[in-house]
């Protein structure tokens, strides 16, 4: 996993890690659309966007890394 400046800004799931500080700058929300397994949901799109892993969906991840390339902010990492 790549190092973030502020480790407290990273939401950690079992093997997904999302730097929510980088999500604040997002305007496209491509992570939601890129994942064909429905792993990600972006909340508060109009105010303070935050990407999160949908509960009980992480096991459906194939680790294809489409989401990591779709996220231009590089907020998503997968181990």
C-alpha positions in Angstrom: 0.0 0.0 0.0 1.3 3.4 -0.8 2.1 5.8 2.0 -0.3 8.7 2.7 0.7 11.9 4.3 -1.9 11.5 7.1 -2.6 7.9 8.0 -5.7 8.9 10.0 -7.4 9.9 6.7 -7.3 6.3 5.4 -10.4 4.2 5.9 -9.2 0.6 6.1 -11.3 -2.4 5.1 -10.1 -6.0 4.9 -8.0 -5.4 1.7 -9.3 -2.0 0.4 -7.9 1.2 1.7 -9.4 4.6 0.8 -7.7 7.9 1.5 -10.8 9.9 2.3 -8.8 13.2 2.2 -8.3 12.7 -1.5 -12.1 11.9 -1.9 -12.9 15.5 -0.9 -11.4 16.8 -4.2 -13.3 14.3 -6.4 -16.0 15.6 -8.8 -16.4 12.5 -11.0 -17.1 9.6 -8.7 -15.9 7.1 -11.3 -15.1 4.5 -8.6 -18.8 3.8 -8.3 -19.3 3.3 -12.0 -16.0 1.5 -12.7 -16.6 -1.4 -10.3 -19.0 -3.8 -12.0 -19.3 -5.7 -8.7 -20.9 -2.7 -6.8 -18.1 -2.5 -4.2 -18.0 1.3 -3.8 -20.6 3.9 -2.9 -19.9 7.6 -2.7 -21.8 9.5 0.0 -22.2 13.3 0.4 -21.5 14.0 -3.3 -22.8 17.5 -3.0 -20.9 18.6 0.1 -18.0 16.4 1.3 -17.7 13.3 -0.9 -16.5 10.1 0.8 -16.0 6.8 -1.0 -16.7 3.7 1.1 -16.9 0.0 0.6 -20.5 -1.3 0.7 -21.0 -3.5 3.6 -20.8 -7.2 2.8 -19.7 -6.5 -0.8 -15.9 -6.6 -0.3 -15.8 -10.4 -0.8 -17.1 -9.9 -4.3 -14.0 -8.0 -5.3 -11.8 -9.8 -8.0 -8.9 -7.4 -7.3 -9.0 -6.4 -11.0 -7.8 -2.9 -10.1 -10.3 -1.2 -12.5 -11.3 1.0 -9.6 -7.7 2.1 -8.8 -7.2 3.2 -12.4 -10.6 4.9 -12.6 -9.9 7.0 -9.5 -7.8 9.9 -10.8 -7.1 11.0 -7.2 -5.4 7.7 -6.5 -7.5 7.4 -3.3 -8.1 3.7 -3.6 -5.5 1.0 -3.0 -5.9 -2.7 -2.8 -3.6 -5.2 -1.2 
